């Protein structure tokens, strides 16, 4: 007689910020298998390309995911610009890079807070989100929005940032960095955090590759893969080295994100030093005709946009592959053999965004 039990996990759960649903097959407290169910919040956003013209659709793309909104819009614009052979001005490319990295910092700080909350470290949760609010203030000053930026457009950027404001941003980031490092020290050295994360949710380098993991999930398992290395926006001009850890557990994924905050600040500083005066957009004429795959590195990992156009103002097809969708298979592998109490923490370490996975 089998003593296995199926326990539903989610879509509502005190720890989860996202409505992910898993059927957990358990023996006592040990998880034997995890079976995902998706589609609860499918919104049909890809279908909207048939009703929203290619210029306006960038607003929809930004709303595929709130936390990664800017990079969603950027990746969509990159796909359309390549189809139309549009040369984006250098200044716009640097601005896009700065906003991308600000988005990455605020996303990682949000994740750190949620992770601290998942094992009851409320003061650490509050401090992480307090620092995130300071980053959101910078984003609001430069774009007018706090979560949805609305500053990226086909052909460039809608807003500019003055040299004085860029210098001010860097001073703020460097002053905040000391506090961020203090938060990072707690995550990396506190005995409670280590107990909940070290050796938990293991994903080997071979499994990370074969299962198609992306982002911090992949780099924490020792794979130096980051789409920013391909040089889109202005990453090719400023140089970039991915953050890599080798342990492959929840602790390593946490460490990657903490180190990436420092790396993002360094990237923004290089952009501020190298950005030159010039136009921030080019006039877009005509309609797209062709197809292209655009790739970008969101805070959660690689995003892929496939755009197909037929010469009208409406795209014929848009297909989005988000990092959360790619990380579901690796997540299921990390859950096998874990303790039931560790499931929420392991799920959070892929930084799930179900709204963008289901679109």
Secondary structure, DSSP 8 states (H G I E B T S, - for coil): ---EEEEEE-SS-SS-SS--EEEEEEETTEEEEEEEE--TT---TGGGGGTS-TTTHHHHHHTS-STTHHHHHHHHHHHHHHHHT----HHHHHHHHHHHHHHHHHHHHHHHHHHHHHTT-HHHHHHHHHHHHHHHHHHHHHHS-SS----EETTEES----HHHHHHHHHHHHHHHHHHHHHHHHHHH-HHHHHHHTTSS---HHHHHHTT--THHHHTTT----GGGG-TTTHHHH-------SS-SHHHHHHHHHHHHHHHHHHHHHHHHH--S--SB----S--EEEEEEEEEETTEEEEEEEEEESSSS-SEEEEE-HHHHHHHHHHHHHTT-BGGGHHHHHHTT---HHHHH-
